[in-house]
Amino acid sequence: MKSAKENKSIVINANEFKILALIKEGMLGPYRYLMNEEESEEISRTKKFKGHTFLYPLTFVSKYNKIKETLKNIQFGDKIDLILNNQIVGHIIFHSQFKYKSHFTSIFNFNECFLDDKNVCISGEFEIYNSPIKSIKEKFLSIKNNLNAKKITAIVSSFDPLHRAHERIFRWSIDKADLVVVFLIESYEENGLDFALKEKYLNKFIKDYLPPERIFVFPLQDTDIFHAHLNPGLEGTIAKNLGCTKLVVGQNHTGLGMFYDCNQPKTILDEFAKDYGIEVIVLPEFVFCDKCAIIVSTKSCPHGHHHHMHFNSNSLKELLRAGIIPPAIFMRKEISSMILSKLFPNRFKNMQKIYNDLFPTNGILEYKEDEEFYQKLLEVHQMSYMV
């Protein structure tokens, strides 16, 4: 293979690399190449192409100043290396270039705040080397075939953090499916939790409290196209193209655009579900009712809002970032402990002494991790006492 200096090349970022990998694996539609001007125009105008629904054209877009040297004297069929972190991670076989137009909404820049005609579009066939998306998809298909799964439910969330309402959604989904696919997406807020940490506590929860053979975690790290759930249709797109038959979302899902028509709940996903042939289930909000003394949905609970405790992700995260352990009624102690030990490493200089002084031991001095300390503290918080 030629070095990046010898070939024409384009430097891409991690987000662009992951989008290219998703396109190549058919996760964003049945066409696995970068679309030309005519195709981009048609999709931008109609959201359709050859009978298939496309939310955005699959056309590579970049700032012209960034790639103008590469596009000098380029000809049809020339190979353009794709460079990520000084490594060649793929290539494009150049077909055409065309000026970006204001009404284009390419998958590569649909969530940018400001676009202008200084962008240039490139079309052509392409390859991605050592695609992480391909590896994950192959693993999923193997599990699907082994289970002979027909009913496959998708859940898309950042789990930032993972709380008890998420658990309720998991269990509801598992009861009604052969296999559940959990698309773990990046946190979009500045105070979002680290992706590796989220993946760690999600996998631990599944291993300890759910049937792990019936849940598949599909990590979507380093891509921002799902940020803030700006377009839930994209979530339905990857779910359908992976082979899922159902998509489960909560009624407070950002971007859902929920409204009522003839006393029936409607969302922007209704038309999408028709076109893609995937069932979309909108679950009501789950709360803890202090009257019922259990987690209930706002739809089924007869008591007023003044009895409801809400699983607000942002508020729970604020508590954690302030070093405060959320009550176990909101989050499992294992999850809270894992997050706090990551956010505040080596928080207590004499943590071992505090643990031994406060809590019973088996008589043998054993080193305790921060996570174990937080878990024990939460267990004590839950104890009742007599006076």
N, C-alpha and C positions, 0 to 999 in steps of 0.2 A: 504494500500500500504506500502511495506517495505521501510525503509529509504535507502538513497544512500549508506550508509556504509555497510548495510547488504547484498545487492545485488551486483553482478558484475556490473560495471558501466564504462562509457566512458564520459569524459568531452568534450563537443563540444562547438564551438563558434556560434555566431549569424548567420554567413554566412552558416555554415554547417546545422544549424537548418532550415533555409529558403530553402536550396536546398532539404533537406529531405521532407519538407512540399510540395514543388513543385512536387517532384516525387510521393508522396502519392496521390496528387490530379490529377495525370495524365497530368500535365502540360509539362512534359519533355518526354512524350511518353506513350504508352498504358500499359507498364509494371510497376507495382507499388511496386516493391521490389528491394533489393540490389542484383545485379547480381553476379554470381559465376565466377570462372576462365575461364571456357570454353566459357561462354557467353561474357565475357570481351575480350577474345582473338579474337573471331569472329567479334565483333563490331570494335575493334581497327584495325583489318585487312581490313574489308570490308565496314564498316559504315552501315551494314545491320544486322537485326536479325528477322527471321521469316517473311520476306517480308516487315518489317518496317525499315525506315531510322532512324539511331541514330548517332548523331554527336559524342557522347562520351558514353562510358559504364556507367551505373548507379551503380557503385560499390563504396562502402565507402572505402576511403583511409585515413590512419593516420600514423604518425611516430610510429615506433615500440616501441621505448623507452617510448612513451606516454601511450601506452595501454598494454605493455607486462605483467603486473600483472593481468590484466583482462583476458588475453588470456591463462593464466596458467591453466592447467587441465580443460579447457572448453570443453563441449560436445555438440553434435548436440541437438538443442531444448532448450538449456539454454537461460535464459532471461538476456539481458544486458540493464541496465537503461541508458538513455541518460540524461546527466546533463548539464544544462545551467544556469549560475548565481546561482548555489547552489540549483536549483530546478529540479525535475524530469519532463522532458518535453516529454518523449516518451520512447520507448524501441525497441530493436532488438531481434528477436528470432534467435539465432545463427544457421547458417547452415554450413559455412565453412570459413576457413582463408587461404590465399595464399600469396606468396611473390610478391611484386610489381615488375613489369618488365619495363624496360626503354621505351618500345614501347606502354605501356598502356597510355591512355589519359582519365582518369576518369573525370566525371563532377565535382568532388570535388577538383581537383588540376590541371586542364588543363592549367590554366594561371600562374602557378608557374614557376619561371625562372630556378630553379634547382631541379631536382628530382633524387633520387638514390634508391638503393635496400634496404635501411633501412626503407622504407615504407612497410606497411602491408595492405592487403585488406580483407574486411569482407563482406560476403554475408548473406542474410536471409530476412525473412519477417520483417516488422517493423510497428510501430504505432507512430503517433504524437498526443499528447494531446493538446486540445484547439488550433488547427492550425489556425493561422491568414489567411493563404492562402485559407483554406476551407471556412472560413466565407466570405471572399471577393468574392470567386467564386460563392457561393450560392446566394449572393446578386446580382451578375451579371446575373446569370441564371434567377432569378426572374424578373429582368428588361427586359431581352431578351424575356422571355415568355409573359410578359404583353404587349410588343410592337409588338409581333409576328415578330421580326426582322429576316430577311433572309440575307440581305446584311450587313455584319459587317466588318468594316475597323479598322485595328490596327495601332497605331502610338507608337513607342518606342523612348523615349528621356529622357534626364536628365533635360531639360528646365533650363539650367544653364547659363544665365538667360532666362526667357520667353520674346521673342522679337516679332516684327511685322511680320517677316517672318514666325514664328510659327503660328501666327494668320491666315496668308494666307493659310497655309497647313491645319489648322483646318477647315476653311470655305470650301476649295476645297473638303475635305474629307466628310464633313457633307452633301454637295450637292449631293453626289453620294452614300450615304449609309443610311440604316435605323437606324444604331447605330454605334457610334465610340468608340472604347476602347483605352484609353490612358494609356500605361504602363509607369509609372513614375519610373525611375531608379536612383540609387545613382550617385553622381558626382564622377569621378575618379581622378580628379586633386587635388593637395594639397590645392588650394585656392577655391575649390568647395563650393557652398552655402549649408547651412544646409538643410537636407531633409524635416524637418517639415516646414521650411520657403517656400521651393519650392512647397510643397503640399498646403500650405495656399494660395499663390498667384495664383497658377494654378486653384484652386477651386473658388477663387474670380473672376478671369477672365471669367471662364466658366459661373458662376452664373450671371454676369453682362452683358456679351456681346455675349453669345452663347445660343442656346436652351439646357438648362441643362438636360432635360429629354432624350436627344439623345446622351449624352456623358457620358461615365463611366470611372472614374479614377481608375486604378488598381495599387496601390502603391507596389513597389518591394524594400522595405527598407531592409537594412542590408544584402544585397547579392552583391557580386562583380563579379558574372559570366557574367554580362552584361557590366562591366567596359570598357570604351573606345570603345565599340562596336567591341570587338576583333573578334567575330564571329557572323555576322548578322544572320547566320542560326539559332542560339539560339533564336533570337527575332522572327523569323518565326515559330520556334517550339512552343513557348508558345502561339503565336497568333493562330496557327492552332489548337492546342489542347484545347484552350478555346472555339473554334467554330467560329473564324474569317474567313472570306472568302477572305480578301484582306489585304495586308501589304503595307503601304506607307512609303517610305524612300526618303531622299534627295540625290542628286547626289554626295554631299560632305560627305556623311555618311562614317565614318571611318570604314575601313575593307571591304568596298563594292567591291573593286577590279574592278572598272568600266573600260571597254575597248570597242573598236569599232570593229565589224566584218562585212565586207561588208556594211560599213556605218551605221550599226545598233548598238545601245548601248547594251552591254552585261555586266552582273555582275555575281559574284559567286553565287548569289541567283537564277539564272535561273534554274540550275539543281535541286536545292532544291525545287523550286516551282513546278517542274514536279513531283517529288517524293511525295510531300505533298499535291498537289492539291490545292494550295493557290495562288492567283494572287498577283504578286509583282509589284507595281508601283514605278518607280524611277522618282521623280519630279526634274526638273531643278532648278538651284540656283535662289532664289528670291533676288532682289536688289531694291533699290530706285533709279530711274533715274531722275536726275534733269532736263532733257529735257522733259520727259513724265510727270513729276511732280506726279507720282504715283509709287506704288510698281509693278514691272514687273518681268518676268523671263528673264534670260539672253538669253534664246532661242527665245523669242518673241520680245525683244527690238531691234530696228535697230541701236541704238546709241552705241558708243564705250564705253570701260571700263572707259574712263576718265570722263564719265557722271554718273557712277554708284557708289552708296554708299552701302557698304556691311554690312550685319548684322553678324558681327563677334562676336561670343559669348565670346571668351577670352578677346577681347579688351573692350567689354561692361562691362565685369566683372571687369577688371582692373580699369576702370573709377569709377565704384561703390565702389570698395574697397579703392580707393583713396579719396572717399567722394564727387565725382563729379557726378552731375545728368546728365545722357545721354539725349540728345535731344529727344523730344516726337516722332520725326520721326522714332526713333529706338525702343523705348519702351514706353508703356503707362505710364502716370504719376502715376497711382495707384500702378503699379508694382514697379517702381523705388522708390517711396516713402516708400513702405512696406519694400523693401530691405535695403534702407539707414537707416531707423529707427531701423532696427534689427542690422545692422552692427555698427551703432553709437548711441547707446542708450543715452539719456540725453546729446546730443552733445552740445546744447546751454544752458548755465546756465540761461540765461535771454530770452529764446525763446519766452515766452508769451509776453514779452514787445516788442521784435522785431516784432512779428506778429501784435500787436495792433498799433505799430508806423507806420508800412509800409502799411498795407492792410485795406480796408474799413470793418467796422463791422456794426452790426445792432443796435449799441448803448448799447448793453448789454454785459458786460464782461463775456466771455465764455472761459473756459479752452480749449486749442487746443492741440491735440496730435502731435507728431513729424511728422507723416504721413501727416496730414492736412497742416502743414507748408510747407513741400516739394511740395505737390500738388499745393498749391497756388503759390509758387515760380515758378514752371514750367508753370503755366497758364500765369504769367506775362512775362516769357521768350518768350512765343508765341505771345504776343501782338505786334501789329505794332504801330508806333507813328508818329506824324507830327512834323516837326521842322520849 
